[in-house]
Amino acid sequence: MQVSFKDAHDSRTGRRIRGAACPPESRAELSLIGTLPDSDVARRIGRPYATVRDKRHQLHVPYQNPRYDWWTPEELDLLSHLPQEEVARRTNRSIRAVRLNLWKLRRQSRT
């Protein structure tokens, strides 16, 4: 049996063989996927972040609890018509978040 250079290098450096590091997921672990951010699920079940992310993609599970709340087109439209304080109140965001988004939009329009 011939061993590839990569496999020989990995065995000399102590790297694990891909796919052999984690046993199959349990039902309890699978039930967490998509309910929390992938990094939190990975920390709870003791698996790498990329493994959890890839499994969620493989199962076609949408990301249910994102850390970032993306601005909708309607919210972006408010930025051009209302004062910053009013936009913050209507969108339930901080004034700092409103100002940051305005800054980003101005910066994008220059390029």
C-alpha positions as CSV (number, residue, x, y, z in Angstrom):
1,M,0.0,0.0,0.0
2,Q,1.3,3.4,-1.0
3,V,1.0,6.3,1.4
4,S,0.6,9.8,0.0
5,F,3.1,12.6,0.9
6,K,0.3,14.4,2.8
7,D,-0.7,11.4,4.9
8,A,3.0,10.7,5.7
9,H,3.5,14.3,6.7
10,D,0.3,14.3,8.8
11,S,1.3,11.2,10.7
12,R,4.8,12.6,11.4
13,T,3.4,16.0,12.6
14,G,0.7,14.4,14.7
15,R,-2.2,15.8,12.7
16,R,-5.4,13.8,12.7
17,I,-6.8,12.2,9.6
18,R,-9.7,14.2,8.3
19,G,-13.0,12.7,9.3
20,A,-11.6,10.4,11.9
21,A,-11.7,13.0,14.7
22,C,-15.4,13.0,15.6
23,P,-17.8,10.1,16.0
24,P,-21.3,10.4,14.4
25,E,-23.6,13.0,15.8
26,S,-26.3,12.1,18.3
27,R,-29.9,13.1,18.0
28,A,-29.4,15.5,20.9
29,E,-26.5,17.2,19.1
30,L,-28.4,17.4,15.8
31,S,-31.4,19.0,17.5
32,L,-29.2,21.9,18.6
33,I,-28.1,22.7,15.1
34,G,-29.9,25.9,13.8
35,T,-31.2,26.9,17.2
36,L,-28.1,28.7,18.4
37,P,-25.2,30.4,16.6
38,D,-22.9,27.7,15.1
39,S,-20.0,28.7,17.4
40,D,-22.2,28.2,20.5
41,V,-23.4,24.8,19.3
42,A,-19.8,23.7,18.6
43,R,-18.7,24.8,22.1
44,R,-21.6,22.9,23.7
45,I,-21.1,19.6,21.9
46,G,-17.3,19.8,21.8
47,R,-17.0,19.8,18.0
48,P,-15.1,22.1,15.6
49,Y,-17.1,25.1,14.4
50,A,-16.6,24.1,10.7
51,T,-18.1,20.7,11.4
52,V,-21.3,22.2,12.9
53,R,-21.6,24.8,10.1
54,D,-21.1,22.2,7.4
55,K,-23.6,19.8,9.0
56,R,-26.2,22.6,9.1
57,H,-25.6,23.3,5.4
58,Q,-25.8,19.6,4.6
59,L,-29.1,19.3,6.4
60,H,-30.5,22.5,4.8
61,V,-31.2,23.9,8.2
62,P,-31.5,27.7,8.1
63,Y,-29.7,29.8,10.6
64,Q,-32.4,30.5,13.2
65,N,-30.6,32.7,15.7
66,P,-28.1,35.0,14.0
67,R,-25.9,37.3,16.0
68,Y,-26.3,40.1,13.5
69,D,-29.7,41.5,12.5
70,W,-29.4,42.5,8.8
71,W,-31.0,45.8,7.7
72,T,-34.1,45.3,5.6
73,P,-34.7,47.5,2.5
74,E,-37.6,49.3,4.4
75,E,-35.3,50.1,7.3
76,L,-32.6,51.4,4.9
77,D,-35.2,53.6,3.3
78,L,-36.0,55.2,6.6
79,L,-32.4,56.3,6.9
80,S,-32.8,58.7,4.1
81,H,-36.1,60.2,5.3
82,L,-36.0,60.4,9.1
83,P,-33.7,61.7,11.8
84,Q,-31.3,59.2,13.3
85,E,-33.1,59.1,16.7
86,E,-36.4,58.3,15.0
87,V,-34.8,55.5,12.9
88,A,-33.3,54.0,16.0
89,R,-36.7,54.0,17.8
90,R,-38.6,52.6,14.8
91,T,-36.1,49.8,14.0
92,N,-35.4,49.0,17.7
93,R,-31.7,49.6,17.2
94,S,-29.2,51.8,19.0
95,I,-28.3,55.2,17.7
96,R,-24.7,54.0,17.3
97,A,-25.9,51.2,15.0
98,V,-27.9,53.7,12.9
99,R,-24.9,56.0,12.6
100,L,-22.6,53.1,11.7
101,N,-24.9,52.0,9.0
102,L,-25.2,55.6,7.6
103,W,-21.4,55.8,7.6
104,K,-21.2,52.5,5.7
105,L,-23.7,53.6,3.1
106,R,-21.9,56.9,2.5
107,R,-18.6,55.1,2.2
108,Q,-20.1,52.6,-0.4
109,S,-21.6,55.4,-2.5
110,R,-18.1,57.0,-2.9
111,T,-16.6,53.9,-4.5
